[in-house]
Amino acid sequence: MKYLFWKEETITDFSPENISAMYNRGFVFTRLGKGIMHQTRSCRINLDKFAWTSENRRIFRKGSDILLENKVLPLDDYSWVIGKTAKDFYNAKAEPGTFTANKIKELLSMPDNFNSFLKFSKDGEVLGYAICWETSDMVHYSYPFYDLEKAPKYMGMIMMTKTIQWTKENKKKFVYLGSLQRPTDTYKLQFEGLEWFDGKTWKTDLEEVKKVLTKTL
């Protein structure tokens, strides 16, 4: 799978201030190596402008019994089950080989570009995960995956919605949802306060970006 990016930079300053500044310039962390960031058509929710829509609430109700737990990386209780869940998920949802179990273990055990690991559980059983970058004012919700056999319907949206709520409760300013690259990414546009980076500036015109994504067909 080819990912859209315009520029690549490798940072050595890992201070929260510098990282937040890089994200504000449209860069996001990658899994390619320590400090490697790509400038892309990033999208984020400005939580000062966020409000729950009826659709958001509907999804939230469906996941009312799913709990979110945040673990700091490196993970001290890594299990092979996590790697297998990720591998099976990305093989089904993307392309075979997109993520290996070893790569997941590497990201969680030797964190270079990600420092937060979200777990989503129901009745004590973990069903889903997301690898993230977190600072005092932002969260980059990245690399989500879940058990395709055990997770309820709409699990992907439930996890995203739960993360937005958690980020807002922790009084952060932005939650980054990755990039807008293809028509199937329009599901990210359902949230109030969404902004997208066009290569130079942040925009709020969702109809414009829908047209851009349509051209990628």
N, CA, C and O of each residue as an XYZ file, in Angstrom:
868
protein
N       0.842     -1.193      0.000
C       0.000      0.000      0.000
C       0.882      1.249      0.000
O       1.742      1.405      0.866
N       0.669      2.123     -0.958
C       1.453      3.337     -1.062
C       0.775      4.462     -0.293
O      -0.417      4.714     -0.469
N       1.530      5.130      0.552
C       0.988      6.204      1.373
C       1.388      7.567      0.808
O       2.509      7.758      0.337
N       0.458      8.494      0.868
C       0.700      9.848      0.393
C       1.567     10.619      1.368
O       1.257     10.688      2.558
N       2.649     11.198      0.875
C       3.373     12.186      1.672
C       4.139     13.098      0.725
O       4.553     12.693     -0.362
N       4.318     14.346      1.167
C       4.982     15.361      0.356
C       6.434     15.573      0.775
O       7.292     15.829     -0.070
N       6.711     15.468      2.060
C       8.062     15.686      2.567
C       8.371     14.664      3.654
O       7.476     14.150      4.325
N       9.653     14.388      3.806
C      10.117     13.529      4.892
C      11.187     14.264      5.676
O      12.112     14.834      5.097
N      11.060     14.250      6.986
C      12.072     14.849      7.849
C      12.356     13.903      9.007
O      11.466     13.198      9.483
N      13.603     13.898      9.449
C      13.996     13.109     10.606
C      14.381     14.064     11.730
O      15.339     14.828     11.608
N      13.634     14.014     12.814
C      13.880     14.941     13.914
C      14.815     14.316     14.946
O      14.875     13.095     15.091
N      15.536     15.168     15.652
C      16.366     14.736     16.775
C      15.893     15.388     18.072
O      16.267     14.973     19.169
N      15.070     16.409     17.920
C      14.498     17.101     19.081
C      13.135     16.472     19.378
O      12.164     16.721     18.664
N      13.068     15.664     20.427
C      11.834     14.965     20.776
C      11.062     15.662     21.891
O      10.248     15.038     22.572
N      11.314     16.934     22.072
C      10.558     17.675     23.078
C       9.098     17.771     22.648
O       8.820     17.851     21.451
N       8.161     17.766     23.590
C       6.746     17.880     23.244
C       6.445     19.113     22.397
O       5.583     19.080     21.519
N       7.163     20.199     22.668
C       6.926     21.439     21.933
C       7.285     21.285     20.457
O       6.539     21.725     19.583
N       8.434     20.656     20.183
C       8.856     20.476     18.798
C       7.950     19.502     18.068
O       7.591     19.727     16.912
N       7.583     18.425     18.735
C       6.722     17.435     18.095
C       5.355     18.029     17.781
O       4.817     17.800     16.698
N       4.792     18.784     18.709
C       3.509     19.443     18.451
C       3.627     20.409     17.281
O       2.713     20.520     16.463
N       4.755     21.107     17.205
C       4.977     22.039     16.091
C       5.055     21.300     14.767
O       4.530     21.778     13.762
N       5.704     20.142     14.751
C       5.795     19.347     13.527
C       4.417     18.864     13.094
O       4.080     18.922     11.911
N       3.630     18.395     14.033
C       2.273     17.962     13.699
C       1.443     19.131     13.169
O       0.603     18.958     12.286
N       1.685     20.313     13.714
C       0.956     21.489     13.245
C       1.356     21.879     11.830
O       0.630     22.617     11.162
N       2.514     21.388     11.362
C       2.968     21.614      9.986
C       2.549     20.468      9.059
O       3.010     20.385      7.920
N       1.686     19.601      9.545
C       1.180     18.516      8.715
C       1.996     17.248      8.755
O       1.705     16.306      8.019
N       3.024     17.198      9.608
C       3.845     16.000      9.721
C       3.237     15.033     10.733
O       2.585     15.444     11.693
N       3.464     13.749     10.501
C       3.053     12.716     11.454
C       4.195     11.718     11.602
O       4.993     11.532     10.684
N       4.264     11.083     12.759
C       5.257     10.040     12.961
C       4.932      8.828     12.094
O       3.768      8.541     11.813
N       5.984      8.122     11.676
C       5.836      6.900     10.893
C       6.438      5.732     11.676
O       6.980      5.920     12.765
N       6.339      4.538     11.121
C       6.964      3.354     11.726
C       8.264      2.996     11.020
O       8.769      1.884     11.174
N       8.812      3.941     10.238
C       9.986      3.651      9.424
C      11.289      3.698     10.205
O      12.277      3.085      9.800
N      11.301      4.417     11.319
C      12.537      4.531     12.085
C      12.452      5.718     13.032
O      11.551      6.550     12.923
N      13.385      5.788     13.947
C      13.349      6.805     14.985
C      13.370      8.215     14.392
O      14.272      8.568     13.633
N      12.375      9.002     14.746
C      12.312     10.406     14.353
C      11.849     10.671     12.945
O      11.756     11.834     12.552
N      11.549      9.633     12.153
C      11.147      9.850     10.762
C       9.676     10.271     10.707
O       8.787      9.559     11.175
N       9.450     11.439     10.125
C       8.099     11.984     10.026
C       7.777     12.310      8.567
O       8.657     12.705      7.803
N       6.526     12.143      8.196
C       6.061     12.468      6.850
C       5.030     13.583      6.906
O       4.135     13.581      7.751
N       5.171     14.530      5.995
C       4.146     15.562      5.832
C       3.108     15.039      4.849
O       3.439     14.682      3.719
N       1.858     14.995      5.281
C       0.809     14.373      4.505
C      -0.481     15.179      4.618
O      -0.509     16.239      5.244
N      -1.538     14.671      4.011
C      -2.844     15.331      4.129
C      -3.446     14.924      5.472
O      -4.446     14.211      5.547
N      -2.808     15.399      6.502
C      -3.186     15.059      7.871
C      -4.577     15.608      8.202
O      -4.999     16.634      7.669
N      -5.267     14.912      9.080
C      -6.549     15.439      9.552
C      -6.587     15.351     11.073
O      -6.024     14.437     11.675
N      -7.254     16.307     11.667
C      -7.317     16.375     13.121
C      -8.647     16.967     13.552
O      -9.328     17.624     12.766
N      -9.008     16.733     14.792
C     -10.191     17.352     15.366
C      -9.735     18.424     16.344
O      -8.999     18.145     17.290
N     -10.175     19.639     16.108
C      -9.943     20.736     17.043
C     -10.996     20.595     18.147
O     -12.171     20.893     17.933
N     -10.572     20.145     19.314
C     -11.523     19.797     20.367
C     -12.215     21.015     20.965
O     -13.221     20.866     21.659
N     -11.704     22.213     20.712
C     -12.419     23.424     21.128
C     -13.683     23.611     20.308
O     -14.620     24.284     20.738
N     -13.705     23.006     19.112
C     -14.851     23.153     18.215
C     -15.655     21.861     18.077
O     -16.600     21.788     17.292
N     -15.273     20.854     18.842
C     -15.922     19.552     18.728
C     -17.250     19.532     19.479
O     -17.378     20.099     20.564
N     -18.224     18.873     18.881
C     -19.521     18.631     19.526
C     -20.047     17.295     19.024
O     -19.840     16.934     17.866
N     -20.720     16.569     19.892
C     -21.246     15.267     19.517
C     -22.412     15.414     18.550
O     -23.339     16.185     18.796
N     -22.359     14.670     17.449
C     -23.484     14.613     16.521
C     -24.363     13.422     16.900
O     -23.974     12.590     17.720
N     -25.533     13.348     16.307
C     -26.435     12.227     16.600
C     -25.786     10.901     16.196
O     -25.964      9.891     16.878
N     -25.028     10.901     15.082
C     -24.367      9.680     14.645
C     -23.251      9.291     15.607
O     -23.075      8.111     15.909
N     -22.493     10.282     16.093
C     -21.450     10.001     17.082
C     -22.060      9.364     18.331
O     -21.528      8.395     18.872
N     -23.173      9.918     18.773
C     -23.838      9.409     19.975
C     -24.356      7.995     19.766
O     -24.315      7.170     20.679
N     -24.845      7.717     18.561
C     -25.354      6.376     18.254
C     -24.227      5.350     18.371
O     -24.399      4.288     18.968
N     -23.074      5.681     17.793
C     -21.929      4.790     17.871
C     -21.443      4.648     19.309
O     -21.071      3.561     19.750
N     -21.454      5.760     20.024
C     -20.987      5.743     21.403
C     -21.871      4.834     22.262
O     -21.369      4.109     23.121
N     -23.173      4.875     22.030
C     -24.088      4.008     22.787
C     -23.816      2.532     22.497
O     -23.911      1.691     23.391
N     -23.478      2.222     21.247
C     -23.183      0.832     20.893
C     -21.943      0.322     21.609
O     -21.792     -0.879     21.831
N     -21.056      1.242     21.969
C     -19.844      0.846     22.676
C     -19.847      1.250     24.138
O     -18.785      1.392     24.742
N     -21.014      1.434     24.709
C     -21.104      1.928     26.082
C     -20.463      0.983     27.092
O     -20.035      1.423     28.159
N     -20.389     -0.323     26.773
C     -19.813     -1.290     27.689
C     -18.349     -1.605     27.375
O     -17.774     -2.527     27.952
N     -17.751     -0.842     26.467
C     -16.336     -1.033     26.132
C     -15.492      0.014     26.862
O     -15.770      1.211     26.786
N     -14.476     -0.442     27.559
C     -13.643      0.428     28.371
C     -12.312      0.701     27.688
O     -11.758     -0.175     27.024
N     -11.802      1.909     27.851
C     -10.507      2.317     27.296
C      -9.494      2.413     28.425
O      -9.767      3.007     29.467
N      -8.320      1.824     28.210
C      -7.207      1.921     29.151
C      -5.968      2.386     28.407
O      -5.659      1.877     27.329
N      -5.261      3.344     28.974
C      -4.053      3.867     28.350
C      -2.821      3.313     29.049
O      -2.676      3.443     30.265
N      -1.924      2.689     28.268
C      -0.674      2.152     28.804
C       0.492      2.943     28.214
O       0.490      3.271     27.027
N       1.471      3.241     29.036
C       2.659      3.960     28.584
C       3.640      2.965     27.973
O       3.876      1.895     28.533
N       4.206      3.319     26.830
C       5.214      2.486     26.194
C       6.607      2.825     26.710
O       6.852      3.983     27.050
N       7.542      1.858     26.785
C       7.425      0.482     26.279
C       6.502     -0.382     27.127
O       6.367     -0.182     28.334
N       5.876     -1.337     26.472
C       4.898     -2.203     27.114
C       5.622     -3.299     27.900
O       6.478     -3.998     27.359
N       5.271     -3.441     29.177
C       5.955     -4.430     30.009
C       5.224     -5.770     30.069
O       5.715     -6.720     30.677
N       4.047     -5.846     29.438
C       3.302     -7.103     29.464
C       2.903     -7.532     28.046
O       1.789     -8.001     27.812
N       3.847     -7.359     27.104
C       3.549     -7.730     25.722
C       3.249     -9.217     25.618
O       3.886    -10.043     26.271
N       2.263     -9.542     24.784
C       1.886    -10.926     24.534
C       1.832    -11.176     23.032
O       1.521    -10.272     22.257
N       2.133    -12.392     22.630
C       2.079    -12.741     21.212
C       0.677    -12.543     20.642
O       0.511    -12.366     19.436
N      -0.336    -12.575     21.519
C      -1.715    -12.387     21.073
C      -1.886    -11.015     20.429
O      -2.621    -10.873     19.451
N      -1.213    -10.011     20.972
C      -1.311     -8.651     20.431
C      -0.776     -8.622     19.000
O      -1.423     -8.086     18.101
N       0.396     -9.194     18.798
C       0.986     -9.216     17.458
C       0.145     -9.982     16.459
O      -0.004     -9.554     15.314
N      -0.403    -11.106     16.877
C      -1.246    -11.893     15.981
C      -2.525    -11.148     15.630
O      -2.972    -11.183     14.484
N      -3.117    -10.474     16.614
C      -4.331     -9.701     16.351
C      -4.067     -8.623     15.314
O      -4.872     -8.420     14.406
N      -2.931     -7.927     15.446
C      -2.575     -6.876     14.494
C      -2.326     -7.450     13.104
O      -2.826     -6.924     12.110
N      -1.558     -8.522     13.041
C      -1.239     -9.131     11.744
C      -2.514     -9.581     11.031
O      -2.694     -9.300      9.846
N      -3.396    -10.279     11.747
C      -4.638    -10.766     11.144
C      -5.531     -9.610     10.701
O      -6.167     -9.675      9.650
N      -5.571     -8.560     11.507
C      -6.419     -7.405     11.188
C      -5.950     -6.721      9.910
O      -6.749     -6.477      9.006
N      -4.661     -6.414      9.832
C      -4.152     -5.682      8.668
C      -4.089     -6.554      7.416
O      -4.188     -6.042      6.301
N      -3.927     -7.853      7.587
C      -4.003     -8.742      6.430
C      -5.401     -8.715      5.820
O      -5.562     -8.812      4.603
N      -6.416     -8.580      6.688
C      -7.802     -8.568      6.215
C      -8.238     -7.203      5.716
O      -8.958     -7.107      4.723
N      -7.812     -6.150      6.390
C      -8.293     -4.802      6.089
C      -7.425     -4.056      5.081
O      -7.902     -3.140      4.411
N      -6.175     -4.433      4.969
C      -5.264     -3.735      4.042
C      -4.724     -4.740      3.039
O      -5.473     -5.266      2.216
N      -3.432     -5.006      3.107
C      -2.796     -5.971      2.223
C      -1.971     -6.940      3.055
O      -1.399     -6.543      4.071
N      -1.898     -8.212      2.643
C      -1.060     -9.168      3.369
C       0.366     -8.643      3.508
O       0.969     -8.177      2.542
N       0.889     -8.727      4.724
C       2.244     -8.264      4.973
C       2.353     -6.807      5.352
O       3.452     -6.315      5.606
N       1.208     -6.086      5.396
C       1.236     -4.673      5.784
C       1.865     -4.496      7.158
O       2.654     -3.579      7.384
N       1.503     -5.389      8.068
C       2.061     -5.363      9.417
C       2.413     -6.782      9.818
O       1.589     -7.687      9.682
N       3.615     -6.989     10.305
C       3.990     -8.284     10.842
C       3.878     -8.243     12.361
O       3.911     -7.175     12.973
N       3.746     -9.420     12.955
C       3.697     -9.487     14.412
C       4.994     -8.956     15.011
O       4.976     -8.326     16.068
N       6.116     -9.204     14.345
C       7.405     -8.719     14.854
C       7.487     -7.194     14.845
O       8.076     -6.592     15.743
N       6.888     -6.572     13.818
C       6.910     -5.110     13.748
C       6.090     -4.514     14.882
O       6.493     -3.524     15.492
N       4.946     -5.114     15.162
C       4.118     -4.649     16.273
C       4.893     -4.766     17.585
O       4.898     -3.840     18.395
N       5.542     -5.906     17.786
C       6.337     -6.098     19.010
C       7.439     -5.052     19.110
O       7.713     -4.532     20.191
N       8.070     -4.746     17.977
C       9.131     -3.733     17.955
C       8.590     -2.362     18.362
O       9.207     -1.662     19.165
N       7.441     -1.983     17.808
C       6.869     -0.671     18.111
C       6.489     -0.541     19.586
O       6.596      0.535     20.174
N       6.044     -1.655     20.174
C       5.579     -1.614     21.553
C       6.696     -1.841     22.569
O       6.593     -1.410     23.718
N       7.754     -2.514     22.148
C       8.843     -2.841     23.069
C       9.999     -1.856     22.996
O      10.690     -1.630     23.990
N      10.211     -1.272     21.832
C      11.288     -0.299     21.644
C      10.699      0.949     21.004
O      10.967      1.240     19.838
N       9.900      1.683     21.763
C       9.163      2.809     21.173
C      10.060      3.968     20.783
O      10.698      4.593     21.631
N      10.099      4.242     19.509
C      10.832      5.398     19.024
C       9.876      6.554     18.736
O      10.109      7.688     19.156
N       8.806      6.249     18.018
C       7.912      7.298     17.549
C       6.519      7.228     18.169
O       5.648      8.028     17.824
N       6.302      6.289     19.072
C       4.984      6.161     19.709
C       5.196      5.875     21.183
O       6.068      5.090     21.555
N       4.396      6.514     22.018
C       4.619      6.395     23.460
C       3.379      6.014     24.250
O       3.412      5.982     25.481
N       2.287      5.725     23.554
C       1.025      5.432     24.224
C       0.349      4.253     23.529
O       0.384      4.145     22.303
N      -0.266      3.372     24.316
C      -0.925      2.182     23.783
C      -2.307      2.078     24.412
O      -2.437      1.895     25.623
N      -3.326      2.195     23.591
C      -4.699      2.142     24.084
C      -5.242      0.727     23.965
O      -5.074      0.065     22.941
N      -5.893      0.277     25.025
C      -6.538     -1.035     25.034
C      -8.043     -0.837     25.222
O      -8.479     -0.036     26.050
N      -8.818     -1.572     24.450
C     -10.276     -1.478     24.498
C     -10.828     -2.840     24.902
O     -10.635     -3.825     24.188
N     -11.511     -2.902     26.040
C     -11.940     -4.188     26.571
C     -13.429     -4.198     26.899
O     -14.058     -3.156     27.082
N     -13.964     -5.407     26.965
C     -15.366     -5.627     27.331
C     -15.425     -6.832     28.255
O     -14.942     -7.912     27.916
N     -16.017     -6.638     29.420
C     -16.145     -7.706     30.417
C     -14.790     -8.341     30.732
O     -14.681     -9.554     30.908
N     -13.766     -7.496     30.800
C     -12.441     -7.962     31.178
C     -11.614     -8.549     30.055
O     -10.456     -8.908     30.272
N     -12.176     -8.660     28.850
C     -11.444     -9.217     27.709
C     -11.050     -8.102     26.748
O     -11.905     -7.336     26.302
N      -9.751     -8.004     26.424
C      -9.284     -6.965     25.500
C      -9.641     -7.374     24.075
O      -9.301     -8.469     23.625
N     -10.333     -6.474     23.370
C     -10.782     -6.752     22.007
C     -10.053     -5.929     20.954
O      -9.943     -6.347     19.802
N      -9.551     -4.750     21.351
C      -8.921     -3.869     20.376
C      -7.801     -3.053     20.982
O      -7.680     -2.929     22.201
N      -6.976     -2.495     20.092
C      -5.801     -1.737     20.513
C      -5.565     -0.576     19.542
O      -6.071     -0.582     18.419
N      -4.792      0.419     19.989
C      -4.328      1.475     19.092
C      -2.982      1.977     19.594
O      -2.813      2.255     20.781
N      -2.027      2.089     18.677
C      -0.703      2.624     18.991
C      -0.728      4.116     18.719
O      -1.121      4.539     17.631
N      -0.316      4.920     19.691
C      -0.499      6.378     19.598
C       0.762      7.138     19.998
O       1.689      6.599     20.602
N       0.747      8.424     19.628
C       1.702      9.381     20.190
C       0.896     10.387     20.984
O      -0.128     10.884     20.514
N       1.357     10.688     22.193
C       0.616     11.582     23.083
C       1.530     12.640     23.677
O       2.641     12.338     24.112
N       1.061     13.881     23.694
C       1.702     14.957     24.446
C       0.625     15.586     25.323
O      -0.512     15.117     25.358
N       0.993     16.648     26.027
C       0.037     17.289     26.924
C      -1.111     17.943     26.170
O      -2.174     18.172     26.748
N      -0.915     18.252     24.868
C      -1.975     18.951     24.147
C      -2.525     18.194     22.945
O      -3.397     18.712     22.248
N      -2.035     16.970     22.679
C      -2.516     16.252     21.495
C      -2.343     14.745     21.643
O      -1.548     14.262     22.450
N      -3.115     14.019     20.837
C      -2.961     12.569     20.680
C      -3.012     12.269     19.191
O      -3.895     12.753     18.483
N      -2.067     11.473     18.719
C      -2.126     10.956     17.353
C      -2.635      9.525     17.440
O      -1.907      8.625     17.859
N      -3.881      9.319     17.045
C      -4.518      7.998     17.043
C      -4.040      7.273     15.798
O      -4.459      7.580     14.683
N      -3.150      6.299     16.006
C      -2.476      5.667     14.871
C      -2.469      4.155     15.041
O      -2.437      3.649     16.163
N      -2.499      3.434     13.921
C      -2.403      1.979     13.912
C      -3.392      1.300     14.863
O      -2.975      0.606     15.790
N      -4.697      1.492     14.645
C      -5.687      0.744     15.423
C      -5.857     -0.660     14.854
O      -5.692     -0.870     13.652
N      -6.181     -1.607     15.701
C      -6.494     -2.966     15.245
C      -7.326     -3.665     16.320
O      -7.257     -3.326     17.501
N      -8.110     -4.648     15.882
C      -8.973     -5.345     16.834
C      -9.250     -6.762     16.362
O      -8.996     -7.108     15.208
N      -9.772     -7.572     17.267
C     -10.086     -8.971     16.981
C     -11.315     -9.025     16.082
O     -12.419     -8.690     16.512
N     -11.128     -9.437     14.859
C     -12.208     -9.410     13.878
C     -13.308    -10.416     14.186
O     -14.435    -10.253     13.717
N     -13.012    -11.440     14.954
C     -14.011    -12.457     15.281
C     -14.802    -12.108     16.535
O     -15.999    -12.387     16.610
N     -14.150    -11.507     17.508
C     -14.806    -11.265     18.798
C     -15.374     -9.860     18.954
O     -16.323     -9.659     19.712
N     -14.806     -8.885     18.248
C     -15.231     -7.491     18.422
C     -16.637     -7.285     17.867
O     -17.017     -7.929     16.889
N     -17.413     -6.391     18.485
C     -18.762     -6.113     17.986
C     -18.725     -5.316     16.688
O     -17.689     -4.778     16.297
N     -19.861     -5.254     16.044
C     -19.991     -4.452     14.833
C     -19.671     -2.992     15.142
O     -19.962     -2.507     16.236
N     -19.084     -2.303     14.194
C     -18.689     -0.889     14.340
C     -17.534     -0.705     15.321
O     -17.343      0.394     15.840
N     -16.760     -1.759     15.585
C     -15.685     -1.652     16.570
C     -14.697     -0.553     16.212
O     -14.227      0.163     17.097
N     -14.374     -0.408     14.936
C     -13.420      0.632     14.534
C     -13.900      2.019     14.912
O     -13.138      2.820     15.455
N     -15.157      2.302     14.628
C     -15.697      3.622     14.959
C     -15.887      3.785     16.467
O     -15.735      4.885     16.998
N     -16.218      2.697     17.152
C     -16.342      2.758     18.607
C     -15.007      3.149     19.230
O     -14.957      4.007     20.110
N     -13.924      2.519     18.774
C     -12.607      2.826     19.306
C     -12.219      4.270     19.037
O     -11.681      4.944     19.916
N     -12.488      4.748     17.831
C     -12.149      6.128     17.488
C     -12.958      7.108     18.335
O     -12.421      8.099     18.830
N     -14.241      6.827     18.496
C     -15.110      7.708     19.276
C     -14.698      7.724     20.745
O     -14.681      8.779     21.379
N     -14.367      6.554     21.280
C     -13.903      6.468     22.665
C     -12.614      7.272     22.857
O     -12.429      7.929     23.881
N     -11.729      7.211     21.865
C     -10.461      7.939     21.947
C     -10.701      9.441     21.938
O     -10.051     10.179     22.678
N     -11.624      9.895     21.110
C     -11.945     11.324     21.073
C     -12.475     11.774     22.428
O     -12.074     12.820     22.937
N     -13.372     10.990     23.011
C     -13.908     11.343     24.322
C     -12.798     11.394     25.374
O     -12.730     12.326     26.175
N     -11.930     10.376     25.359
C     -10.836     10.307     26.332
C      -9.897     11.499     26.170
O      -9.465     12.086     27.162
N      -9.576     11.862     24.913
C      -8.687     12.997     24.654
C      -9.302     14.294     25.157
O      -8.615     15.133     25.740
N     -10.600     14.452     24.928
C     -11.280     15.672     25.378
C     -11.345     15.726     26.907
O     -11.147     16.785     27.502
N     -11.619     14.593     27.533
C     -11.678     14.546     28.994
C     -10.338     14.896     29.619
O     -10.282     15.435     30.725
N      -9.245     14.585     28.899
C      -7.909     14.897     29.398
C      -7.442     16.291     28.992
O      -6.268     16.638     29.125
N      -8.396     17.082     28.490
C      -8.198     18.514     28.223
C      -7.078     18.783     27.217
O      -6.331     19.752     27.354
N      -6.969     17.928     26.217
C      -6.031     18.162     25.141
C      -6.713     18.983     24.042
O      -7.939     19.086     24.002
N      -5.922     19.551     23.174
C      -6.469     20.450     22.155
C      -6.816     19.733     20.858
O      -7.818     20.055     20.220
N      -5.993     18.760     20.461
C      -6.202     18.092     19.177
C      -6.144     16.576     19.330
O      -5.413     16.049     20.169
N      -6.925     15.891     18.507
C      -6.725     14.464     18.283
C      -6.523     14.286     16.780
O      -7.398     14.615     15.978
N      -5.360     13.764     16.418
C      -5.010     13.541     15.008
C      -5.471     12.140     14.605
O      -5.251     11.171     15.331
N      -6.109     12.049     13.443
C      -6.700     10.793     12.985
C      -5.972     10.218     11.765
O      -6.559      9.466     10.987
N      -4.716     10.568     11.605
C      -3.976     10.065     10.447
C      -4.158     10.979      9.255
O      -4.213     12.199      9.408
N      -4.254     10.400      8.062
C      -4.327     11.218      6.856
C      -5.561     10.890      6.038
O      -6.226      9.877      6.256
N      -5.851     11.771      5.092
C      -6.935     11.579      4.123
C      -6.272     11.295      2.787
O      -5.671     12.186      2.188
N      -6.380     10.045      2.313
C      -5.653      9.649      1.115
C      -6.535      9.070      0.021
O      -6.230      9.200     -1.164
N      -7.633      8.426      0.423
C      -8.472      7.720     -0.547
C      -9.942      7.894     -0.188
O     -10.255      8.275      0.939
N     -10.855      7.621     -1.127
C     -12.289      7.846     -0.878
C     -12.821      7.158      0.378
O     -13.737      7.672      1.019
N     -12.266      6.021      0.732
C     -12.753      5.307      1.915
C     -12.413      6.021      3.223
O     -12.916      5.645      4.282
N     -11.563      7.047      3.157
C     -11.198      7.793      4.367
C     -12.252      8.816      4.777
O     -12.089      9.489      5.795
N     -13.325      8.944      4.007
C     -14.327      9.968      4.317
C     -15.048      9.707      5.635
O     -15.702     10.608      6.160
N     -14.945      8.500      6.181
C     -15.583      8.239      7.479
C     -15.015      9.143      8.577
O     -15.674      9.381      9.589
N     -13.800      9.644      8.376
C     -13.189     10.523      9.369
C     -13.816     11.915      9.369
O     -13.592     12.698     10.292
N     -14.599     12.222      8.337
C     -15.143     13.569      8.190
C     -16.433     13.774      8.972
O     -17.010     14.860      8.922
N     -16.898     12.765      9.690
C     -18.183     12.868     10.378
C     -18.106     13.615     11.701
O     -19.125     13.811     12.363
N     -16.904     14.034     12.092
C     -16.740     14.665     13.401
C     -16.701     16.191     13.288
O     -16.011     16.750     12.435
N     -17.451     16.842     14.163
C     -17.421     18.307     14.230
C     -16.034     18.781     14.647
O     -15.372     18.151     15.472
N     -15.603     19.898     14.066
C     -14.296     20.451     14.407
C     -13.157     19.853     13.622
O     -11.992     20.073     13.954
N     -13.476     19.087     12.569
C     -12.409     18.448     11.799
C     -11.696     19.454     10.890
O     -12.327     20.294     10.249
N     -10.378     19.346     10.852
C      -9.524     20.174     10.000
C      -8.597     19.265      9.205
O      -8.233     18.184      9.668
N      -8.212     19.708      8.001
C      -7.291     18.911      7.180
C      -6.218     19.792      6.570
O      -6.448     20.961      6.260
N      -5.049     19.210      6.407
C      -3.885     19.952      5.931
C      -3.722     19.742      4.428
O      -3.676     18.606      3.957
N      -3.635     20.844      3.675
C      -3.581     20.746      2.206
C      -2.155     20.846      1.650
O      -1.960     20.952      0.439
N      -1.182     20.810      2.529
C       0.212     20.951      2.108
C       0.800     22.283      2.515
O       2.019     22.450      2.564
N      -0.077     23.234      2.809
C       0.378     24.561      3.222
C      -0.340     25.069      4.468
O       0.265     25.721      5.319
N      -1.638     24.765      4.568
C      -2.422     25.310      5.666
C      -3.513     24.329      6.071
O      -3.809     23.374      5.353
N      -4.112     24.583      7.242
C      -5.223     23.764      7.722
C      -6.543     24.341      7.227
O      -6.769     25.550      7.294
N      -7.407     23.469      6.732
C      -8.695     23.888      6.188
C      -9.844     23.168      6.890
O      -9.661     22.121      7.511
N     -11.023     23.756      6.776
C     -12.217     23.166      7.388
C     -13.300     22.852      6.365
O     -14.366     22.354      6.724
N     -13.033     23.141      5.085
C     -14.012     22.889      4.023
C     -14.018     21.396      3.683
O     -13.136     20.911      2.974
N     -15.010     20.678      4.189
C     -15.056     19.234      3.993
C     -15.490     18.856      2.576
O     -15.090     17.813      2.061
N     -16.303     19.697      1.952
C     -16.712     19.408      0.577
C     -15.508     19.466     -0.360
O     -15.420     18.698     -1.318
N     -14.593     20.373     -0.081
C     -13.382     20.485     -0.902
C     -12.542     19.220     -0.819
O     -12.083     18.707     -1.839
N     -12.338     18.711      0.403
C     -11.494     17.527      0.530
C     -12.199     16.284     -0.001
O     -11.536     15.349     -0.448
N     -13.528     16.255      0.037
C     -14.254     15.138     -0.567
C     -13.979     15.090     -2.065
O     -13.808     14.013     -2.637
N     -13.937     16.261     -2.699
C     -13.647     16.308     -4.127
C     -12.218     15.861     -4.413
O     -11.956     15.185     -5.408
N     -11.295     16.246     -3.527
C      -9.908     15.821     -3.684
C      -9.802     14.307     -3.592
O      -9.094     13.680     -4.380
N     -10.507     13.720     -2.630
C     -10.452     12.265     -2.455
C     -11.120     11.542     -3.610
O     -10.689     10.454     -3.991
N     -12.148     12.120     -4.161
C     -12.818     11.500     -5.308
C     -11.875     11.391     -6.500
O     -11.944     10.430     -7.267
N     -11.003     12.367     -6.654
C     -10.055     12.374     -7.776
C      -8.998     11.292     -7.642
O      -8.289     10.999     -8.605
N      -8.881     10.681     -6.439
C      -7.881      9.640     -6.263
C      -8.388      8.288     -6.730
O      -7.646      7.306     -6.706
N      -9.653      8.225     -7.159
C     -10.212      6.953     -7.646
C      -9.488      6.478     -8.903
O      -9.823      5.428     -9.450
